[in-house]
Amino acid sequence: MHTHPSIPRRGLLALAAASVALPGRAQQSGWPTRPVKIVVPFAPGGTTDILARATAAALSQAFPQQFIVENKGGAGGNIGAEQVARAAPDGYTLLMGTVGTQAINKWLYSKLPFDPQKDFTPITLVAGVPNVMVVNTEKAKARGIHTVADFIRYAKANPGKLNMASSGNGTSIHLAGELFKSMTGIYMTHFPFTGSGPALMSLVSGDMDVMFDNLPSSMQLIKSGRIKALAVTSAQPSAALPGVPTVEQAGNLKGFEASSWFGLLGPAGLSPDIASRIQQEVAKALGTPEMKEKLLLQGANPSGNTPAQFAAFIDAELKKWQPVVKNSGAKVD
């Protein structure tokens, strides 16, 4: 807002208040009067980061203030999530939460620094994405690994030889791998990174052999041929990767399904008015052909559901992942 020399600041505020009734930019109830921070609980370059930046750009256009992404990686997303759980519920600190922070970590960490249900206000599910089983192209070729069945065969013949990268302990990327290990009976050494970005670099360089990454962050590397997609972890194949089978089909693993999702949350006690205004703008943005196409090209399925629907979805996901974590034997202290 440019200050007009002849209007004192108080007059400007009155003008701003008067403009509430005007159509166009979403303004009411005085929020936001300063920039809003969206905390991404992982390193830059992963799917959480990609989706948060697309959402922040859309919200910055819809509201009179900028929405800024802050990356705060570590502890499987818990450090960033805790920061938001402890923040004032004034609408200026939001979280791009994930299936990890909101549904998996509760069962994985012996001491979780927040309660995924009580300490947050669900705003909206932004998108769901399949994970994709990717391998280092050169190493896979040298080992004769072209399919999931080849991979299982090689892993059984070479126990402990394969390194599995993840974006952090207990992320859906880690647990998709644990589920794969437990359903195939193979052993791989797990290396947790602070996010998908660093894990993928290690896969490309050949230090790592396999990763069950979120599809959007792997997409460009798959297209450029630097990593090879063996299968997607969803129940259905992904339109973004034509010709790539599901792990269930390709590995003959009945019932294998491990997808990821990403959604906006505020601290507990966030005003329902603010939550609903953010949700409406996100839903509007996700409904535009540009955003739809952008997400679908990345392999993400846009949502934009209501705060109540997102809350119910989180409850169902907590129930779903509890046995998966238990059966995987994965534990983090």
Residue pairs with C-beta under 8 A, 6 or more apart in sequence:
1 12
1 16
1 64
3 9
3 12
4 12
7 15
16 27
19 27
20 27
20 28
25 62
25 63
25 64
26 62
26 63
26 277
26 280
26 281
27 63
27 64
28 273
28 277
29 271
29 273
29 274
31 90
31 91
31 271
31 274
31 277
32 63
32 64
32 65
32 91
32 92
33 65
34 65
34 92
35 65
35 66
35 67
35 68
35 92
36 59
36 63
36 65
36 66
36 67
36 68
36 91
36 92
36 93
36 94
37 67
37 68
37 69
37 70
37 92
37 93
37 94
38 52
38 55
38 56
38 67
38 68
38 69
38 70
38 94
38 95
38 96
38 264
39 70
39 72
39 80
39 81
39 83
39 84
39 93
39 94
39 95
39 96
40 48
40 49
40 52
40 69
40 70
40 71
40 72
40 73
40 80
40 96
41 48
41 72
41 73
41 74
41 77
41 78
41 79
41 80
41 81
41 95
41 96
41 97
41 98
41 101
42 48
42 49
42 71
42 73
42 77
42 80
42 98
42 167
42 168
42 171
42 194
42 195
42 196
43 49
43 71
43 73
43 167
43 193
43 194
43 195
43 196
43 197
43 198
44 71
44 195
44 197
45 195
45 196
45 197
45 198
45 200
45 217
46 167
46 195
46 196
46 197
46 214
46 217
47 129
47 196
47 214
47 215
47 216
47 217
47 260
47 262
47 298
47 300
48 77
48 96
48 98
48 195
48 214
48 262
49 69
49 71
49 195
49 197
50 216
50 217
50 298
51 96
51 126
51 127
51 216
51 262
51 295
51 300
52 69
52 96
52 262
53 69
54 291
54 294
54 295
55 67
55 96
55 126
55 264
55 282
55 285
56 67
56 68
56 69
57 67
58 281
58 282
58 285
58 291
59 67
59 278
59 281
59 282
59 285
60 66
60 67
62 281
62 284
62 285
63 281
69 96
71 80
71 195
72 79
72 80
72 83
73 79
73 80
73 168
73 194
73 195
74 80
74 168
74 194
75 168
75 169
76 100
76 101
76 105
76 108
76 109
76 168
76 169
76 170
76 171
76 174
76 192
76 332
77 97
77 98
77 100
77 101
77 105
77 168
77 171
78 101
78 105
78 109
78 112
78 113
78 114
80 95
80 101
81 95
81 97
81 101
81 102
81 105
81 114
81 116
82 113
82 114
83 93
84 93
84 94
84 95
84 120
84 265
84 266
84 267
85 113
85 114
85 115
85 119
85 120
85 267
85 268
86 114
86 267
87 93
87 267
88 267
89 121
89 266
89 267
89 268
89 269
89 270
89 271
91 266
91 270
91 271
91 274
91 278
93 266
93 267
94 123
94 264
94 265
94 266
94 278
95 101
95 120
95 264
95 265
95 266
96 126
96 262
96 263
96 264
97 120
97 262
97 263
97 264
97 265
98 171
98 172
98 260
98 261
98 262
99 172
99 259
99 260
99 261
99 317
99 321
100 168
100 170
100 171
100 172
101 116
102 116
102 120
102 263
102 265
102 314
102 317
102 318
103 116
103 314
103 317
103 318
103 320
103 321
104 170
104 171
104 172
104 175
104 321
104 325
105 112
105 116
105 170
106 112
106 115
106 116
106 318
107 321
107 322
107 325
107 326
108 169
108 170
108 325
108 330
108 331
108 332
109 170
109 332
109 333
110 331
110 332
110 333
111 333
114 120
116 314
116 318
117 314
117 315
117 318
118 268
119 267
119 268
120 265
120 266
120 267
120 268
121 265
121 266
121 267
121 268
121 269
121 270
121 275
121 307
122 263
122 265
122 275
122 307
122 310
122 311
122 314
123 263
123 264
123 265
123 266
123 270
123 275
123 278
123 279
123 282
123 307
123 310
124 263
124 264
124 278
124 279
124 282
124 283
124 303
124 304
124 305
124 306
124 307
124 310
125 261
125 262
125 263
125 303
125 304
125 305
125 309
125 310
125 313
126 262
126 263
126 264
126 282
126 286
126 302
126 303
126 304
127 261
127 262
127 286
127 295
127 300
127 301
127 302
127 303
128 259
128 260
128 261
128 262
128 300
128 301
128 303
129 214
129 215
129 216
129 259
129 260
129 261
129 262
129 298
129 299
129 300
129 301
130 215
130 232
130 233
130 234
130 238
130 259
130 260
130 299
131 172
131 173
131 176
131 212
131 213
131 214
131 215
131 232
131 233
131 234
131 258
131 259
131 260
132 212
132 213
132 214
132 215
132 218
132 222
132 229
132 231
132 232
132 233
132 238
132 241
132 244
132 299
133 148
133 151
133 176
133 180
133 210
133 211
133 212
133 229
133 230
133 231
133 232
133 233
133 247
134 203
134 210
134 211
134 212
134 213
134 218
134 221
134 222
134 227
134 228
134 229
134 230
135 145
135 151
135 203
135 209
135 210
135 227
135 228
135 230
136 203
136 204
136 206
136 208
136 209
136 210
136 227
136 228
137 225
137 226
137 227
137 228
138 206
139 206
139 209
140 146
140 151
140 228
143 154
144 150
144 154
145 151
145 154
145 230
147 230
147 250
148 230
148 231
148 245
148 247
148 250
148 251
149 250
149 251
149 252
151 210
151 230
151 251
152 184
152 186
152 251
154 162
155 161
155 162
155 184
155 186
155 187
155 188
156 185
156 186
159 186
159 187
160 187
160 188
160 189
162 186
162 188
162 189
162 209
162 210
163 188
163 189
163 191
163 207
163 208
163 209
163 210
164 177
164 188
164 189
164 190
164 191
164 208
164 209
164 210
164 211
164 212
165 191
165 193
165 199
165 200
165 202
165 203
165 208
165 210
165 211
166 173
166 174
166 177
166 190
166 191
166 192
166 193
166 199
166 211
166 212
167 173
167 174
167 192
167 193
167 194
167 195
167 196
167 199
167 213
167 214
168 174
168 192
168 193
168 194
168 195
169 192
169 330
169 332
170 325
170 330
170 332
172 214
172 258
172 259
172 260
173 196
173 199
173 211
173 212
173 213
173 214
173 260
174 190
174 192
174 212
174 330
175 258
175 321
175 324
175 325
175 328
175 330
176 212
176 233
176 258
177 188
177 190
177 210
177 211
177 212
178 190
178 324
178 328
178 329
178 330
179 256
179 258
179 324
179 328
180 186
180 212
180 247
180 251
180 253
180 256
181 187
181 188
181 328
182 327
182 328
182 329
183 251
183 253
183 256
184 251
184 253
188 209
188 210
191 199
191 202
191 208
193 199
193 202
196 213
196 214
196 217
196 218
197 217
199 208
199 211
199 213
200 211
200 213
200 217
200 218
200 221
200 227
202 208
203 209
203 210
203 211
203 227
204 221
204 226
204 227
211 218
212 233
212 258
214 260
215 232
215 238
215 240
215 241
215 298
215 299
215 300
216 295
216 298
216 299
216 300
218 227
218 229
219 240
219 297
219 298
219 299
221 227
222 228
222 229
222 241
229 241
229 244
230 244
230 250
231 244
231 245
231 246
231 247
231 249
231 250
231 251
232 238
232 241
232 244
232 245
232 246
232 247
233 246
233 247
233 256
233 257
233 258
233 259
234 246
234 257
234 259
235 246
235 248
235 257
236 246
237 244
237 245
237 246
238 244
238 299
239 296
240 296
240 297
240 298
240 299
241 299
246 256
247 253
247 256
248 254
248 255
248 256
248 257
258 324
261 303
261 317
263 303
263 310
264 278
264 279
264 282
266 274
266 275
272 307
275 307
276 306
276 307
279 304
279 305
279 306
279 307
282 304
283 304
283 305
284 304
285 291
285 304
286 292
286 295
286 302
286 303
286 304
287 302
287 304
291 302
292 302
295 301
295 302
296 302
305 313
